[in-house]
Amino acid sequence: MIYGYARVSTKEQETRMQIDALDAAGAQDIRQEKCSSVGARPELRKLLAELSKGDVLLVYKMDRIARSLKDLLLILESVKQAGASIRSLTEPLDTTGPIGLFIVQVLGAVAQLERGIIRERAIAGQVAAIKRGVVWGGRKPSLSPAQSLEALKLRSDGKTQQEVAEYFGVSRSTISRLEHPAAPRSSTKRPVLSQYLNPPEIAE
């Protein structure tokens, strides 16, 4: 089955141009909705759930179906898991062929790079804050800024989290949170703070 999806941002706009293009491209079942890309987009979610092996999803432009690169990658993954493919009528994205699959891989690499840059900036900011003695809101931290830096140095020297925790009289989870602040539920390994520290500045 060849599906088509058309979307405009407001009820005052019309999907006619998109529908005509999708129909001319061979779409057999066209879904449409008038809502912002930040909305729920129920027709799109329903369509993605109906896709099966061998189906093709046609869109006029990728910004009609995705609100961001992250959203696009999630949609592409959903289409892939269904065994279907997706094609944009106005852009070089067609996962039915090798070039389109390569573009998807490039998009994934760009997104991963973007996440890595954001993560490193956040960690660098946290390290700088620790060195300045800045404390974030919430309960009082178990370790002082100087102790936090020393703990990270001990970890970088090969001490286990349990050994460092016992040395400072805190829980092992305190040391784990120090190394991996606000870690998301993901299998992606996060760089530890000690990678960004300057050992000579550690207070002995």
MARBA-3410 file (N, C-alpha, C, O; in Angstrom, 1 decimal):
204
0.8,-1.2,0.0,0.0,0.0,0.0,0.9,1.3,0.0,1.9,1.3,0.7 ~ 0.5,2.2,-0.8,1.2,3.5,-0.8,0.3,4.6,-0.1,-0.7,4.9,-0.6 ~ 0.8,5.0,1.0,0.1,6.0,1.8,0.7,7.4,1.6,1.8,7.6,1.2 ~ -0.2,8.4,1.8,0.3,9.8,1.7,-0.1,10.5,3.0,-1.1,10.2,3.6 ~ 0.7,11.5,3.3,0.4,12.3,4.5,0.6,13.7,4.2,1.7,14.1,3.7
-0.4,14.5,4.5,-0.4,16.0,4.2,-0.8,16.7,5.5,-1.7,16.3,6.3 ~ -0.1,17.8,5.8,-0.4,18.6,7.0,-0.1,20.0,6.8,0.8,20.4,6.1 ~ -1.0,20.9,7.3,-0.8,22.3,7.4,-0.9,22.7,8.8,-1.5,22.0,9.6 ~ -0.3,23.9,9.1,-0.2,24.3,10.6,-1.5,24.9,11.1,-1.7,24.7,12.4 ~ -2.4,25.5,10.3,-3.6,26.1,10.9,-4.8,25.7,10.0,-4.7,25.2,8.9
-6.0,25.8,10.6,-7.2,25.5,9.9,-7.5,26.4,8.8,-8.3,26.0,7.9 ~ -6.9,27.6,8.7,-7.1,28.5,7.6,-6.3,28.1,6.4,-6.7,28.5,5.3 ~ -5.3,27.3,6.6,-4.5,26.8,5.4,-5.1,25.6,4.8,-6.0,24.9,5.4 ~ -4.7,25.3,3.5,-5.3,24.2,2.8,-4.2,23.2,2.5,-3.1,23.5,2.2 ~ -4.6,21.9,2.4,-3.7,20.8,2.1,-3.8,20.4,0.6,-3.2,19.5,0.2
-4.6,21.1,-0.2,-4.9,20.7,-1.5,-3.7,20.5,-2.4,-3.6,19.5,-3.1 ~ -2.7,21.5,-2.3,-1.5,21.3,-3.1,-0.8,20.0,-2.8,-0.3,19.3,-3.7 ~ -0.6,19.8,-1.5,0.1,18.6,-1.1,-0.7,17.3,-1.5,-0.1,16.3,-2.0 ~ -2.0,17.3,-1.4,-2.8,16.2,-1.7,-2.7,15.9,-3.2,-2.6,14.8,-3.7 ~ -2.7,17.0,-4.0,-2.6,16.8,-5.5,-1.3,16.2,-5.9,-1.2,15.3,-6.7
-0.2,16.6,-5.2,1.1,16.1,-5.5,1.2,14.6,-5.0,1.8,13.8,-5.7 ~ 0.6,14.3,-3.9,0.7,12.9,-3.4,-0.1,12.0,-4.3,0.3,10.9,-4.5 ~ -1.3,12.5,-4.7,-2.1,11.7,-5.6,-1.4,11.4,-6.9,-1.5,10.3,-7.5 ~ -0.8,12.5,-7.5,0.0,12.3,-8.7,1.1,11.3,-8.6,1.5,10.7,-9.6 ~ 1.7,11.2,-7.4,2.8,10.3,-7.1,2.3,8.9,-6.9,3.2,8.0,-6.7
1.0,8.6,-6.8,0.5,7.3,-6.7,0.0,6.9,-5.3,-0.2,5.7,-5.1 ~ -0.2,7.9,-4.5,-0.7,7.6,-3.1,-2.1,7.0,-3.2,-3.0,7.6,-3.9 ~ -2.3,5.9,-2.6,-3.6,5.2,-2.6,-4.5,5.6,-1.4,-5.7,5.5,-1.5 ~ -3.9,5.9,-0.4,-4.6,6.3,0.9,-3.9,7.5,1.5,-2.8,7.4,2.0 ~ -4.6,8.7,1.4,-4.0,9.9,1.9,-4.7,10.4,3.1,-5.9,10.5,3.2
-3.8,10.6,4.1,-4.3,11.2,5.4,-3.9,12.6,5.5,-2.8,13.0,5.0 ~ -4.7,13.4,6.1,-4.4,14.8,6.3,-4.9,15.4,7.6,-5.8,14.8,8.2 ~ -4.2,16.4,8.1,-4.6,17.0,9.3,-4.2,18.5,9.3,-3.2,18.8,8.7 ~ -4.9,19.3,10.1,-4.6,20.7,10.2,-4.2,21.0,11.7,-5.1,21.2,12.5 ~ -2.9,21.0,11.9,-2.5,21.2,13.3,-1.0,21.6,13.3,-0.3,21.3,12.3
-0.5,22.2,14.3,0.9,22.6,14.4,1.7,21.3,14.6,1.2,20.3,15.1 ~ 3.0,21.4,14.1,3.9,20.2,14.3,4.1,19.9,15.7,4.6,18.8,16.0 ~ 3.9,20.8,16.6,4.2,20.6,18.0,2.9,19.9,18.7,3.0,19.6,19.9 ~ 1.9,19.8,17.9,0.7,19.2,18.5,0.7,17.7,18.5,1.8,17.1,18.2 ~ -0.4,17.0,18.8,-0.4,15.6,18.9,-0.3,14.9,17.6,0.2,13.7,17.5
-0.8,15.5,16.5,-0.8,14.8,15.2,-1.4,13.4,15.2,-0.7,12.5,14.9 ~ -2.7,13.3,15.6,-3.3,12.0,15.8,-3.3,11.2,14.5,-3.2,9.9,14.5 ~ -3.6,11.8,13.4,-3.7,11.1,12.1,-2.3,10.5,11.7,-2.2,9.4,11.2 ~ -1.2,11.2,12.0,0.1,10.7,11.7,0.4,9.5,12.6,0.9,8.5,12.1 ~ 0.1,9.6,13.9,0.3,8.5,14.8,-0.5,7.2,14.4,0.0,6.1,14.5
-1.7,7.5,14.0,-2.5,6.4,13.5,-2.0,5.7,12.3,-2.0,4.5,12.2 ~ -1.5,6.6,11.4,-0.9,6.0,10.1,0.3,5.2,10.4,0.5,4.2,9.8 ~ 1.2,5.7,11.2,2.4,5.0,11.5,2.1,3.7,12.1,2.8,2.7,11.9 ~ 1.1,3.6,12.9,0.7,2.3,13.6,0.2,1.3,12.6,0.2,0.1,12.8 ~ -0.4,1.8,11.5,-1.0,0.9,10.5,0.0,0.4,9.4,-0.3,-0.5,8.7
1.2,1.0,9.3,2.1,0.6,8.3,2.6,-0.8,8.5,2.7,-1.3,9.7 ~ 2.7,-1.5,7.4,3.2,-2.9,7.5,4.3,-3.1,6.4,4.6,-2.2,5.6 ~ 4.8,-4.3,6.4,5.9,-4.6,5.5,5.6,-4.3,4.0,4.6,-4.8,3.5 ~ 6.5,-3.6,3.4,6.3,-3.3,2.0,5.5,-2.0,1.7,5.5,-1.6,0.5 ~ 4.9,-1.4,2.7,4.2,-0.2,2.5,5.2,1.0,2.2,6.3,0.9,2.6
4.7,2.0,1.6,5.5,3.2,1.3,4.7,4.4,1.8,3.5,4.6,1.6 ~ 5.4,5.3,2.5,4.7,6.5,3.1,5.3,7.7,2.3,6.5,7.9,2.3 ~ 4.4,8.4,1.6,4.8,9.6,0.8,4.5,10.9,1.6,3.4,11.0,2.2 ~ 5.4,11.8,1.5,5.1,13.2,2.1,5.6,14.2,1.1,6.5,13.9,0.3 ~ 5.0,15.4,1.1,5.4,16.4,0.2,6.8,17.0,0.6,7.7,17.1,-0.3
6.9,17.3,1.8,8.2,17.7,2.4,8.3,17.1,3.8,7.3,16.8,4.5 ~ 9.6,16.9,4.2,9.8,16.3,5.5,9.3,17.1,6.7,9.0,16.6,7.7 ~ 9.3,18.5,6.5,8.8,19.3,7.6,7.3,19.2,7.8,6.8,19.7,8.7 ~ 6.6,18.5,6.8,5.2,18.3,7.0,5.0,17.1,8.0,3.9,17.0,8.5 ~ 6.0,16.3,8.2,5.8,15.1,9.0,6.6,15.2,10.3,6.3,14.5,11.3
7.7,16.0,10.3,8.6,16.0,11.5,8.8,17.4,12.0,8.8,18.4,11.2 ~ 8.9,17.6,13.3,9.1,18.9,13.9,10.5,19.2,14.1,10.9,20.4,14.3 ~ 11.4,18.2,14.1,12.8,18.4,14.4,13.6,17.2,13.9,13.0,16.2,13.4 ~ 14.9,17.3,13.9,15.7,16.2,13.5,15.5,15.0,14.3,15.4,13.8,13.9 ~ 15.4,15.2,15.6,15.1,14.1,16.6,13.8,13.4,16.3,13.7,12.2,16.3
12.8,14.3,16.0,11.4,13.7,15.7,11.5,13.0,14.4,10.8,11.9,14.3 ~ 12.2,13.5,13.4,12.3,12.8,12.1,12.9,11.4,12.3,12.5,10.5,11.7 ~ 14.0,11.3,13.1,14.7,10.1,13.3,13.8,9.1,14.0,13.8,7.9,13.6 ~ 13.0,9.5,14.9,12.0,8.6,15.6,11.0,8.1,14.6,10.6,6.9,14.6 ~ 10.5,9.0,13.7,9.5,8.6,12.7,10.2,7.6,11.7,9.5,6.6,11.4
11.4,7.9,11.3,12.1,7.0,10.4,12.3,5.6,11.0,12.2,4.6,10.3 ~ 12.6,5.6,12.3,12.8,4.3,13.0,11.5,3.5,13.1,11.4,2.3,12.9 ~ 10.4,4.3,13.3,9.1,3.6,13.4,8.7,3.0,12.0,8.2,1.9,12.0 ~ 9.0,3.8,11.0,8.7,3.3,9.6,9.6,2.0,9.3,9.1,1.0,8.7 ~ 10.8,2.1,9.7,11.7,1.0,9.5,11.3,-0.3,10.2,11.3,-1.4,9.7
10.9,-0.1,11.5,10.4,-1.3,12.3,9.2,-1.9,11.7,9.0,-3.1,11.8 ~ 8.4,-1.1,11.0,7.2,-1.7,10.4,7.5,-2.4,9.1,6.6,-3.1,8.5 ~ 8.8,-2.3,8.6,9.1,-2.9,7.4,8.7,-2.1,6.2,8.7,-2.6,5.0 ~ 8.4,-0.8,6.4,7.9,0.1,5.3,9.1,1.0,5.0,10.2,0.9,5.5 ~ 8.8,1.9,4.1,9.8,2.9,3.6,9.1,4.3,3.5,7.8,4.4,3.5
9.9,5.3,3.4,9.3,6.7,3.3,10.0,7.4,2.2,11.2,7.3,2.0 ~ 9.2,8.3,1.6,9.8,9.1,0.5,9.2,10.5,0.5,8.0,10.7,0.6 ~ 10.1,11.5,0.3,9.7,12.9,0.2,9.6,13.2,-1.3,10.5,12.9,-2.1 ~ 8.6,13.9,-1.7,8.4,14.3,-3.1,9.3,15.4,-3.5,9.6,15.6,-4.7 ~ 9.8,16.2,-2.6,10.5,17.4,-3.0,12.0,17.4,-2.4,12.7,18.4,-2.6
12.4,16.3,-1.8,13.7,16.3,-1.2,14.3,14.9,-1.5,13.6,13.9,-1.7 ~ 15.7,14.8,-1.4,16.3,13.5,-1.8,16.3,12.5,-0.6,17.4,12.1,-0.2 ~ 15.1,12.3,-0.1,15.0,11.3,0.9,14.0,10.2,0.5,12.8,10.4,0.3 ~ 14.6,9.0,0.2,13.8,7.9,-0.3,14.4,6.6,0.3,15.4,6.1,-0.2 ~ 13.9,6.1,1.4,14.5,4.9,2.0,14.2,3.6,1.3,14.5,2.5,1.7
13.6,3.7,0.1,13.4,2.5,-0.7,14.7,2.2,-1.5,14.8,1.1,-2.0 ~ 15.7,3.2,-1.5,16.9,3.0,-2.2,18.1,3.2,-1.3,18.0,3.7,-0.2 ~ 19.3,2.8,-1.8,20.5,2.9,-1.0,20.9,4.4,-0.6,21.4,4.7,0.4 ~ 20.7,5.3,-1.6,21.0,6.7,-1.3,20.2,7.3,-0.2,20.7,8.0,0.7 ~ 18.9,7.0,-0.2,18.0,7.4,0.9,18.4,6.8,2.2,18.4,7.6,3.2
18.8,5.6,2.3,19.2,4.9,3.5,20.5,5.6,4.0,20.7,5.8,5.2 ~ 21.4,5.9,3.1,22.7,6.6,3.4,22.4,8.0,4.1,23.0,8.4,5.1 ~ 21.4,8.7,3.5,21.0,10.0,4.0,20.5,9.9,5.5,20.8,10.7,6.3 ~ 19.7,8.8,5.7,19.2,8.6,7.0,20.3,8.3,8.0,20.3,8.8,9.1 ~ 21.4,7.6,7.6,22.5,7.3,8.4,23.3,8.6,8.7,23.7,8.8,9.9
23.4,9.5,7.7,24.0,10.8,7.9,23.2,11.6,8.9,23.8,12.2,9.8 ~ 21.9,11.6,8.8,21.1,12.4,9.7,21.3,11.8,11.2,21.3,12.6,12.1 ~ 21.4,10.5,11.3,21.6,9.9,12.6,22.9,10.3,13.2,23.0,10.6,14.4 ~ 24.0,10.4,12.3,25.3,10.8,12.8,25.3,12.2,13.2,25.9,12.6,14.2 ~ 24.6,13.1,12.5,24.5,14.5,12.8,23.8,14.7,14.2,24.2,15.4,15.0
22.7,13.9,14.4,22.0,14.0,15.7,22.8,13.5,16.8,22.8,14.1,17.9 ~ 23.6,12.4,16.6,24.5,11.9,17.7,25.6,13.0,18.0,25.9,13.2,19.2 ~ 26.1,13.6,17.0,27.1,14.6,17.2,26.5,15.8,18.0,27.2,16.3,18.9 ~ 25.3,16.2,17.6,24.7,17.3,18.3,24.4,16.9,19.8,24.7,17.8,20.6 ~ 24.0,15.7,20.1,23.8,15.3,21.4,25.1,15.3,22.2,25.2,15.7,23.4
26.2,14.9,21.5,27.5,14.8,22.2,28.0,16.2,22.5,28.6,16.4,23.6 ~ 27.8,17.2,21.6,28.3,18.5,21.9,27.5,19.1,23.0,28.1,19.8,23.9 ~ 26.2,18.9,23.0,25.3,19.5,24.1,25.8,18.8,25.5,25.9,19.5,26.5 ~ 26.0,17.5,25.4,26.4,16.8,26.7,27.7,17.3,27.2,27.9,17.6,28.4 ~ 28.7,17.5,26.3,30.0,18.0,26.7,29.9,19.4,27.3,30.6,19.8,28.2
29.1,20.3,26.6,29.0,21.6,27.1,28.4,21.6,28.5,28.8,22.4,29.4 ~ 27.4,20.8,28.7,26.7,20.7,30.0,27.7,20.2,31.1,27.8,20.8,32.2 ~ 28.5,19.2,30.8,29.5,18.7,31.7,30.6,19.7,32.0,30.9,19.9,33.2 ~ 31.0,20.4,31.0,32.0,21.4,31.2,31.5,22.5,32.1,32.2,23.1,32.9 ~ 30.2,22.9,31.9,29.6,23.9,32.8,29.5,23.4,34.2,29.7,24.2,35.2
29.2,22.1,34.4,29.1,21.6,35.8,30.5,21.6,36.5,30.6,21.9,37.6 ~ 31.5,21.2,35.7,32.9,21.2,36.3,33.3,22.6,36.7,33.8,22.8,37.8 ~ 33.0,23.6,35.8,33.4,25.0,36.1,32.6,25.5,37.4,33.2,26.2,38.2 ~ 31.3,25.0,37.5,30.6,25.5,38.6,31.1,24.8,39.9,31.2,25.5,41.0 ~ 31.5,23.6,39.8,32.1,22.9,41.0,33.4,23.6,41.5,33.6,23.8,42.7
34.2,24.0,40.5,35.5,24.7,40.8,35.2,26.1,41.4,36.0,26.5,42.3 ~ 34.1,26.7,41.1,33.7,28.0,41.6,33.0,27.9,42.9,32.8,28.9,43.6 ~ 32.6,26.6,43.3,31.9,26.4,44.6,30.4,26.7,44.4,29.8,26.9,45.5 ~ 29.9,26.7,43.2,28.5,27.0,43.0,27.7,25.7,43.4,28.1,24.6,43.0 ~ 26.6,25.9,44.1,25.8,24.8,44.5,24.4,24.9,43.9,23.8,26.0,44.0
23.9,23.9,43.2,22.5,24.0,42.6,21.5,23.8,43.7,21.8,23.4,44.8 ~ 20.2,24.1,43.3,19.1,24.0,44.3,18.9,22.6,44.7,19.5,21.6,44.1 ~ 18.1,22.4,45.8,17.9,21.1,46.3,18.6,20.9,47.6,19.1,21.9,48.2 ~ 18.7,19.7,48.1,19.4,19.4,49.4,20.9,19.7,49.3,21.5,19.6,48.2 ~ 21.5,19.9,50.4,22.9,20.2,50.5,23.7,19.0,50.0,23.4,17.9,50.5
24.7,19.2,49.1,25.4,18.1,48.6,26.2,17.4,49.7,26.6,18.1,50.7 ~ 26.5,16.1,49.5,27.2,15.3,50.5,28.7,15.7,50.5,29.3,15.6,51.6 ~ 29.2,16.2,49.4,30.6,16.5,49.3,30.8,18.0,49.0,30.0,18.5,48.2 ~ 31.8,18.6,49.5,32.1,19.9,49.2,32.8,20.0,47.8,33.1,18.9,47.2 ~ 32.9,21.1,47.1,33.5,21.2,45.8,34.9,20.6,45.8,35.2,19.9,44.9
35.7,20.9,46.8,37.1,20.3,46.9,37.0,18.8,47.0,37.8,18.1,46.4 ~ 36.1,18.3,47.8,36.0,16.9,48.0,35.5,16.2,46.7,35.9,15.1,46.4 ~ 34.6,16.9,46.0,34.1,16.4,44.7,35.2,16.2,43.7,35.3,15.2,43.0 ~ 36.1,17.2,43.6,37.2,17.1,42.7,38.2,16.1,43.1,38.7,15.3,42.3 ~ 38.4,15.9,44.5,39.3,14.9,44.9,38.7,13.5,44.7,39.5,12.6,44.3
37.4,13.3,44.9,36.8,12.1,44.6,36.9,11.7,43.1,37.2,10.5,42.8 ~ 36.8,12.6,42.2,36.9,12.3,40.8,38.3,12.0,40.5,38.6,11.1,39.6 ~ 39.3,12.6,41.1,40.7,12.3,40.9,41.0,10.8,41.4,41.7,10.1,40.7 ~ 40.5,10.5,42.5,40.7,9.1,43.0,40.1,8.1,42.1,40.6,7.0,41.9 ~ 38.9,8.4,41.5,38.3,7.5,40.5,39.2,7.4,39.3,39.4,6.3,38.7
39.7,8.5,38.8,40.6,8.5,37.6,41.9,7.8,37.9,42.5,7.3,37.0 ~ 42.3,7.7,39.2,43.5,6.9,39.6,43.2,5.5,39.7,44.2,4.7,40.0 ~ 42.0,5.0,39.6,41.7,3.6,39.6,40.9,3.1,40.8,40.6,1.9,40.8 ~ 40.6,4.0,41.7,39.8,3.5,42.9,38.4,3.2,42.4,37.8,3.9,41.6 ~ 37.8,2.2,43.1,36.4,1.9,42.8,35.5,2.9,43.4,35.9,3.6,44.3
34.2,2.9,42.9,33.3,3.8,43.5,33.0,3.5,45.0,32.9,4.5,45.8 ~ 33.0,2.2,45.3,32.8,1.9,46.7,33.9,2.3,47.6,33.7,2.8,48.7 ~ 35.2,2.2,47.1,36.3,2.6,47.9,36.3,4.1,48.1,36.6,4.6,49.2 ~ 36.0,4.9,47.1,35.9,6.3,47.2,34.8,6.7,48.1,35.0,7.6,49.0 ~ 33.7,6.0,48.0,32.5,6.4,48.9,32.9,6.1,50.4,32.5,6.9,51.2
33.5,5.0,50.7,33.9,4.7,52.0,35.0,5.7,52.5,35.0,6.0,53.7 ~ 35.8,6.2,51.7,36.8,7.1,52.1,36.2,8.4,52.6,36.7,9.0,53.5 ~ 35.1,8.9,51.9,34.5,10.1,52.2,33.3,9.9,53.1,32.6,10.9,53.6 ~ 32.9,8.6,53.4,31.8,8.4,54.3,30.5,8.7,53.6,29.5,9.2,54.3 ~ 30.3,8.5,52.4,29.1,8.7,51.6,28.7,7.4,50.9,29.4,6.4,51.0
27.5,7.4,50.3,27.0,6.2,49.6,27.7,6.1,48.2,28.2,7.1,47.7 ~ 27.7,4.9,47.7,28.3,4.7,46.4,27.5,5.5,45.3,28.1,5.9,44.4 ~ 26.2,5.6,45.5,25.4,6.3,44.5,25.8,7.8,44.5,25.6,8.4,43.4 ~ 26.3,8.4,45.6,26.8,9.8,45.6,27.9,9.9,44.6,28.0,10.9,43.8 ~ 28.8,9.0,44.6,30.0,9.0,43.7,29.5,8.8,42.3,30.0,9.4,41.3
28.6,7.9,42.1,28.0,7.6,40.8,27.4,8.8,40.2,27.6,9.1,39.0 ~ 26.6,9.5,41.0,25.9,10.8,40.5,26.9,11.8,40.2,26.7,12.7,39.3 ~ 28.0,11.9,40.9,29.1,12.9,40.7,29.7,12.6,39.3,30.0,13.6,38.6 ~ 29.9,11.4,39.0,30.5,11.0,37.7,29.6,11.2,36.5,30.0,11.6,35.4 ~ 28.3,10.9,36.8,27.3,10.9,35.7,26.1,11.7,36.1,25.1,11.2,36.4
26.3,13.0,36.2,25.2,13.9,36.6,24.0,13.9,35.7,24.1,14.0,34.4 ~ 22.8,13.7,36.3,21.6,13.7,35.5,21.6,12.8,34.3,21.2,13.2,33.2 ~ 22.1,11.6,34.4,22.3,10.6,33.3,20.9,10.2,32.9,20.1,9.8,33.7 ~ 20.6,10.2,31.5,19.3,9.8,31.0,19.3,8.3,31.0,20.3,7.6,31.1 ~ 18.1,7.7,30.9,17.9,6.3,30.8,18.2,5.8,29.4,17.4,5.7,28.5
19.5,5.7,29.2,20.0,5.3,27.8,21.2,4.4,28.0,21.9,4.5,29.0 ~ 21.4,3.6,27.0,22.6,2.7,27.0,23.8,3.4,26.5,24.9,2.8,26.6 ~ 23.7,4.6,26.0,24.8,5.4,25.6,25.7,5.8,26.7,25.3,6.4,27.7 ~ 27.0,5.4,26.6,27.9,5.7,27.7,28.2,7.2,27.7,28.6,7.8,26.7 ~ 28.1,7.8,28.9,28.4,9.2,29.1,29.8,9.4,29.5,30.3,8.6,30.3
30.5,10.5,29.1,31.8,10.8,29.6,31.8,11.2,31.0,30.9,11.9,31.4 ~ 32.8,10.8,31.8,32.8,11.1,33.2,33.4,12.5,33.4,34.2,13.0,32.5 ~ 33.0,13.2,34.5,33.5,14.5,34.7,35.1,14.6,34.8,35.7,15.6,34.5 ~ 35.7,13.5,35.3,37.1,13.5,35.6,37.9,13.7,34.3,39.0,14.1,34.3 ~ 37.3,13.4,33.1,37.9,13.6,31.8,38.1,15.1,31.5,39.0,15.4,30.7
37.4,15.9,32.2,37.5,17.3,31.9,38.2,18.1,33.0,38.4,19.4,32.9 ~ 38.7,17.4,34.0,39.4,18.1,35.1,40.9,18.3,34.9,41.5,17.5,34.2 ~ 41.4,19.3,35.6,42.9,19.5,35.5,43.5,19.0,36.8,43.4,19.8,37.8 ~ 44.1,17.9,36.9,44.6,17.3,38.1,45.4,18.3,39.0,45.3,18.2,40.2 ~ 46.3,19.2,38.4,47.1,20.0,39.3,46.3,21.0,40.2,46.8,21.5,41.2
45.0,21.2,39.8,44.2,22.1,40.6,43.5,21.4,41.7,42.8,22.0,42.5 ~ 43.7,20.0,41.8,43.0,19.3,42.8,43.6,19.6,44.2,44.8,19.6,44.4 ~ 42.8,19.9,45.2,43.3,20.1,46.5,43.6,18.9,47.2,42.8,17.9,47.3 ~ 44.8,18.7,47.7,45.3,17.5,48.4,44.9,17.5,49.8,45.1,16.6,50.6
END
